[in-house]
């Protein structure tokens, strides 16, 4: 598996790891890789029983997930996406769930790219077709005639000669045991509870001529799993998307990277390695992984209305000015309020946090300047209690609320792993099993495991 990456929009290296369909291989994504060269580096992973791993020992769904995690742990660096085609879609969902829970020693997941994916729930499949496909391996490897039948059943139009040759070769070298295991067991596994809800940017591409996993079926199969999913329909397309419509799929992926998966700050590589390490407790790693996900650019506020959220974003720009890719800390505060989270206390003169935010923002909105250059003075006056605004909060209440709001905004910025790296905070790396702490506690000194921008070193004592 190659480890080099190409620059994605914004200059950050971004790699897409793809898991193939039943009877396919990593090679099925070669054309997609060529089409996306210079935008995203596409790397296919052969699953046990298929492609270059056709002779691998028999693998259950869980063992296949472990196989993928091991490959990613050995090769993934920098920000990356995970994708799956058909069978690979279910495996990808299980891998992503472990990453976002921190159970896998991985970090940097930015989004999911799914092509006609098998859902976490049992895959819808016509039982007569299932039995026919199982009969193809009764006497060993799939014959050329049966492989051609499979291709015809799963494409809207005949493949070109190169794609046809690749698909036939992959099908014929597929392990009969792996083929049978997926049809009899893997496709029927209900992994809904194990996967849960993956609140991650997701692109779902499906064709109109796909019998069971097509464009019309995918929203119902996946909407509850991927609440941030964007569904793309390919006309006159069957199930073998990477071979039928690699150009259209690449265009959709490129837009997805530009608009969703590639936005927001990137955690430096040295900090990624620290978060992946045994020094970090799994639950902490999972929390950091979720915080590092790109913000939803179409975020719909849950506590505030859109006008209030817009105003909070303008306040956030003054309280926490951000250079380069920004974190939508105002939206994160709204989500915090929706979850009922906070710092555990409130001013006795204020209502609960959600209502205090609504009233505070409505008070400021009554005279909020349209000229950005005037907003700093208006906010400063309100912070100092000098506001003469007539609204739901009086001047003292507005001052008290702004103290809480500023604290929330700063906390949301600092909670992002990229911000922790920027300020040199690595206090999260004191867990793991066994627990690990610090040896050096002197100012300007760092330990050998700490990133280079944190103080000096034990060996040299160099101050940063």
Order of alpha helices (4+ residues) and beta strands (2+ residues): beta-alpha-beta-alpha-beta-alpha-beta-alpha-alpha-alpha-alpha-alpha-beta-alpha-beta-alpha-alpha-alpha-alpha-alpha-alpha-alpha-alpha-alpha-alpha
